[in-house]
Amino acid sequence: MKPISRSGIVALVLLATAASVPAQRTPRARPAELQRYELFLVQPTEIGSSAYTSAASVNDLGQVTGTSSTGAFLWSVTGGTVELVEGVTGYSSARDVNLLGMVAGSLDTATLWPAIDTTVPIPPPAGTFFPFAFGLNDAGRVVGEASVSSNLKAAWVWDPLNGTRDLRVLGVPGAASAAAINESNQIVGKRLASNYIAYRFDLNAGTFVDLGTLGGPTSEAFGIDDLGRVVGSARNANYNTRPFLWTSASGMRDLGSLGGQPYDYGEATSINRAGQVVGYSSLATGERHAFLWDAAHGMRDLNEMADGLGTFRLIIATRINNTGWIVGNGRDPVSGIIRAFVLRPM
């Protein structure tokens, strides 16, 4: 496997953008209060007690990407788990997958996979090192972070025409991390002011907005939908970390918890076009469970909505796509296995 040239990168991205994609089956509409999910566990390609899988993202076709004990993978219901790189020495991880099946992650450096076993290395911005890729949109634009020093990071955005650009230079003072990018080229993450504060940056307009906090000192954004709504976590006045939803009309909203206690911990990781939010929250016992939130029903424990769980527990939901599929990570306390999960609406 060889890296490809910049002209080759542009051609691959443009070719992928122009490609038609088969439609995924649409989940049957059911009343939200009756919604149930079919459970799939993503199995690793190796066997053994130390083998694991961890899901980071799912696109609207039901393709799931993440990291396993053998490296970055792409998974589907029909194809199972496929390693993105084979026979390559070095650690690989996958963080996002777009509608065209392109994957962003890391293979010693920040990396874009336009196709399986085809890599595009992404260099860090000038004056930084060790770049990591976190987010990707359908245009093939990638965002992430790189190190400035041992304790300072810088956010960046990359595309095949412009290369890697430092968000601090583009107009986000102190931009430390870029976690996600939507189809309108709005980027979210955190920036260092007096403390770390969640931001949303419009790459096209070159403008940013701080999202505030829930009364505490810090916040961080993890996900954004195509309407510009942002989710993440923020400290409240008691310095407890809570999941939030931010809109330009209403500002930042605390999404609550699964434990009903003011000191519970939680984060919101992803939001889809329907306004459904996923993440995780601690219970009154302190155990963390994956949640689904919407405006009509508030926060619900996904462990109570999935069929066939047995002793397996859904600990964190990392992404929800626009057809309602949810991915995340869980553990069976009886067997000890750690697996990525996929929830498909029934």
Residue, then its C-alpha position, 0 to 999 in steps of 0.5 A: m500500500k502506497p500513499i497517493s499524490r495530491s493530484g490523485i487525492v483530488a481525483l479520488v475525492l471528486l470521483a467519490t463525490a460524484a458516485s451514486v450510492p444505493a439507498q439503505r432500507t428506511p426503518r418503519a415509522r413507529p410511535a416514539e414511545l414504542q420505539r425498539y432497536e435491533l441489536f448488533l455486536v461488531q465482532p473483531t477479526e481476531i479471537g482471544s480474550s483481549a480482542y475488542t471493538s469500539a465504534a466511533s461513527v455510522n453514516d446514513l447507509g449503516q456503515v460503521t467505523g471504529t477501532s479494534s484490537t487489530g486496528a481501524f475497521l469498517w463494518s456493515v450488516t451484510g459485510g461484517t468487519v473489514e480491516l481498513v489496513e492489512g499487513v501494515t505495521g503501526y497503530s490505526s484508528a478510525r473516527d468518522v465515515n461519510l456517505l461515500g464510505m470514506v473514513a477519517g482517522s489515524l495511521d501513525t499520522a492523521t489519515l483519510w481512507p478514500a477506500i479500503d487499503t488506500t491512504v491519504p496522509i494528512p500533515p499537521p499545520a506548520g509549527t505543530f506535530f502528531p495530528f489526529a483526525f476526528g471529523l469528516n463531511d461528504a465533501g471529504r473535508v477533515v478536521g482534527e487537532a495537533s500538538v503545539s507542545s506537551n500540553l497545548k493543542a491546535a485545531w485544523v481543517w484539511d481538504p485536498l485543494n487547500g491542504t492543512r489549515d490551522l483554525r487559529v489562523l483562519g479566525v478562531p483564537g485559541a482553537a485547540s480541537a475540532a471534533a466535527i464538521n457538517e455539510s455546511n462546513q461548520i466546525v465545532g470543538k473547544r478553544l482556549a480562552s481563560n478556560y476551554i470553551a465550546y465554539r462553532f466556526d463557519l469555515n465559509a464565512g470565517t466567523f465563530v461563536d462561543l457557545g457558553t457554559l451551564g454556569g461553570p467554567t468550561s464546555e466542549a462541543f462534540g457533534i453538530d447536525d446540518l442545521g447547525r445545532v451543537v451537542g457536547s458537555a459543559r460544567n454547571a455551577n456545581y462544577n459537574t459535567r452535563p450533556f448539552l444541546w445548543t441552538s442559535a435561537s435558544g443557547m445552551r440547554d442542560l439535557g438532564s441525566l439518567g440518575g435524576q441527581p444534580y451531581d450526575y456526569g454526562e456527555a452528549t456526543s451526536i445529534n441528527r437532523a430529527g433532533q435526536v441526541v445520543g451520549y451517556s449519563s451516569l445512573a444514581t448508582g454511578e454506573r454509566h449508560a448510553f442515552l437517547w434524548d429528544a424534545a418530546h420524551g427527554m432522556r431515555d436509557l438505551n438499555e431499556m429500548a434494545d432487544g436481545l441485550g442479555t447481560f450486555r450493557l450499552i455504556i456510551a452512544t457515540r453517533i446517531n445517523n439521520t435514519g436513526w441508527i445508533v452506534g457506541n460501545g458496551r461491555d458484558p460484565v459476565s463474560g468481560i467482552i468489550r464490543a461496539f454495538v449497532l442499534r437499528p430501529m425496528 
